Amino acid sequence: MRFLYACFVIVLCALIFCEYVADFVVLQKCKWPEIKRKKYVDDPLRAMILADPHLLGPHRGHWLDKLYREWHMTRAFQAASRLFQPDVVFVLGDLFDEGDMVSDKQFQEYVWRYLKMFHLPPGIPLISVAGNHDVGFHYKMHPFFMSRFESYLNNSSVNLYTIKQIHFVVINSMAMEGDGCMFCTQAEDQLKNISRTLHCMKYPLEAECARTRRHPYSQPILLQHFPTYRISDTMCEEHDAPYIEAFRERFHVLSKDATDMLGELLKPRLAFAGHSHHFCHSVNRLGIDEYTVASFSWRNKVNPSFMLATITPDDYVVSKCKMLPQQFVYNSYLSAGILCLIVIGFQLRKCIQRRQQSSVVDHRKVN
């Protein structure tokens, strides 16, 4: 029975390590990047940025796949939030895999699961960006999908958030089609209003800015689901895509026109996006750093990651944090299984040797 006890201990240790400890061990290798300049360094903003969790719904995927991979997303996020204690967390779209396919009751359950998985302590905002799997691509966007996303997750087509004097502009990429549709017109109007607000922050003494709320001005940071226009990941200075594919405007990335419009109206200094499921750091069409954040889910990427950004009003530094790889967990369980077989084999060998020795002794007694 000893070998059964030994196997039980081996499997239990592997289970505890893989399911409760490994995320902390892996994520401890990550650190908040440090800004070397002295100005504003005493109180920088620390933002954790992730993308594309793609929580499964009632139609796609096996229930076991949903259960196990979402368990690991929950463990990874809770480990990261405890270790890094960010000031704000951004999720850059495709929160759900079937957000544009479910009923309102199913969507409520979706939101409940999402907020439970990505739970944060009081005072730390979780800002959720709309993705094409949440409200549909441009051709599928409907007031019903849009209004319920805004209602449950408090985010409209375009929003301006100011946290520690850092300005973030969050955009619904699917409303950047520029074809005069209701959502596109609304988004463009909101962008122009935000552009005027930023202008008045920069030039508060102008007559038209007299009644504007005066936050100190700094160039905004752009957050959306689609990356700005680029032909492919060949334009990345760093990337982890397993293969290169050509990107289509308005499907994989924003169009050239939409990208140029954002640059003209907002004059951002930094951009973050998701959608491709793979990491990319590029200097984009606007001449600024853009980080495409990899998917947070094992279902889309076996070696997921997220971004840690330390930001001040006049500087920033960004680092990529690698999460627990799926293969590491599989290898750990495989190793535990092999170790169990070795223990069983060793015990069986000892039993066989004892029987052989016993048979020899009995034979000698008979003689």
C-alpha positions, 0 to 999 in steps of 0.5 A, spaced: 500 500 500 505 504 500 506 505 493 499 507 492 500 512 498 506 515 494 503 516 488 497 519 491 502 524 494 506 525 488 499 527 484 496 531 490 503 535 490 502 536 482 495 538 483 496 543 488 503 546 485 499 547 478 493 549 480 494 554 486 502 555 486 505 555 479 501 562 477 505 566 483 511 562 481 511 564 474 509 571 475 514 573 480 519 574 474 515 580 472 516 587 475 513 593 474 518 597 469 521 603 472 521 610 469 528 613 470 527 620 469 526 624 476 520 628 475 513 625 477 516 618 479 514 619 486 507 617 484 506 614 477 500 610 474 501 603 474 496 600 469 495 592 467 493 591 460 490 585 458 486 583 452 481 577 449 479 573 454 474 570 450 469 567 455 466 561 452 458 561 452 453 556 451 454 555 444 461 553 442 466 549 446 466 543 450 464 544 458 470 541 460 474 546 456 470 552 459 471 550 466 479 548 466 481 554 462 477 559 465 479 556 472 486 558 470 484 565 467 481 566 474 487 564 478 492 567 473 488 574 474 488 573 481 495 572 482 497 578 478 492 583 481 495 580 488 502 581 486 502 587 482 496 591 485 495 595 479 492 602 480 487 600 474 486 594 469 484 595 462 481 589 458 482 591 451 475 587 448 473 580 446 471 579 453 466 574 451 466 569 445 459 569 444 457 576 446 453 578 439 450 571 439 446 570 446 440 573 449 439 578 454 439 573 460 445 569 457 449 576 457 447 577 464 450 571 466 456 572 462 457 579 465 457 576 472 462 570 470 466 576 467 466 580 473 467 574 478 473 572 474 476 579 474 474 581 481 479 587 483 479 590 490 475 596 491 478 603 489 481 599 483 477 600 476 476 595 471 475 598 464 472 594 459 473 595 452 468 593 446 470 588 441 467 584 435 465 578 439 462 583 444 458 587 440 459 584 433 463 587 427 461 593 424 456 590 419 453 586 425 452 592 430 445 593 433 443 598 438 441 592 442 448 589 443 451 596 444 446 598 449 446 592 453 454 592 453 454 600 455 449 598 460 452 592 464 459 595 463 459 602 463 462 603 456 460 607 450 463 608 443 468 613 446 470 615 453 475 619 456 478 617 463 483 621 467 487 617 472 492 621 476 493 626 471 494 621 465 488 621 460 486 615 456 481 615 450 478 608 450 475 607 443 470 602 440 474 600 434 468 597 430 465 604 430 471 607 426 468 605 419 467 612 417 461 610 413 456 615 416 452 610 420 449 611 426 454 608 431 460 611 426 457 618 427 456 618 434 463 616 435 466 621 431 462 626 435 465 624 441 472 624 438 471 631 436 468 633 443 474 629 447 479 633 442 476 640 444 476 638 451 484 636 450 485 642 447 482 646 452 486 642 457 492 645 453 490 652 452 486 653 458 486 661 457 482 661 450 476 664 451 472 658 448 475 654 454 473 658 460 468 653 462 472 647 461 474 643 467 481 644 467 485 637 468 493 638 467 494 637 460 498 631 457 498 627 451 493 622 451 494 614 451 489 610 446 486 604 448 482 600 443 480 593 440 483 593 433 490 595 432 491 601 428 493 600 421 499 596 419 500 591 413 502 585 418 506 583 423 512 584 419 512 591 421 513 589 429 519 590 432 518 585 437 512 579 436 510 572 438 506 570 432 507 563 430 506 565 422 505 572 419 499 573 415 497 580 411 492 584 415 485 587 412 483 594 413 477 594 418 477 587 419 484 585 422 486 593 423 483 600 423 483 603 416 488 608 414 483 613 414 481 611 421 488 611 424 489 618 421 483 621 424 485 618 431 492 621 430 489 628 427 484 629 433 487 626 439 495 626 438 496 620 442 503 619 445 502 611 446 497 606 443 494 599 446 490 594 442 488 587 442 484 582 437 490 579 433 491 574 439 499 575 439 504 580 442 507 586 437 511 592 439 511 597 433 512 604 431 505 605 428 503 609 422 502 615 427 509 615 429 508 612 436 509 606 440 503 601 439 503 595 443 498 589 441 497 585 447 496 577 446 490 573 448 489 572 456 486 565 454 490 558 453 484 557 448 487 562 443 494 562 445 498 557 449 503 562 452 499 568 454 501 574 456 499 581 458 502 588 459 505 592 465 505 600 464 508 605 468 506 612 466 507 619 468 504 625 464 510 626 460 513 619 460 512 611 460 515 605 460 512 598 458 514 591 459 511 584 457 509 579 463 509 572 460 504 567 464 504 560 466 504 556 459 499 551 458 505 546 456 508 547 463 502 544 466 501 538 461 508 537 462 508 537 470 502 532 470 505 528 465 512 528 469 507 526 476 504 520 472 511 518 469 514 518 477 508 514 479 509 509 474 516 509 476 514 508 483 509 502 482 515 499 477 520 499 483 515 496 488 513 491 483 520 489 482 521 489 490 515 484 490 517 479 485 524 479 488 521 477 495 517 472 492 523 469 488 527 469 495 521 466 499 521 460 493 528 459 494 528 458 501 521 454 501 525 449 496 531 449 500 527 447 506 523 441 502 530 439 500 
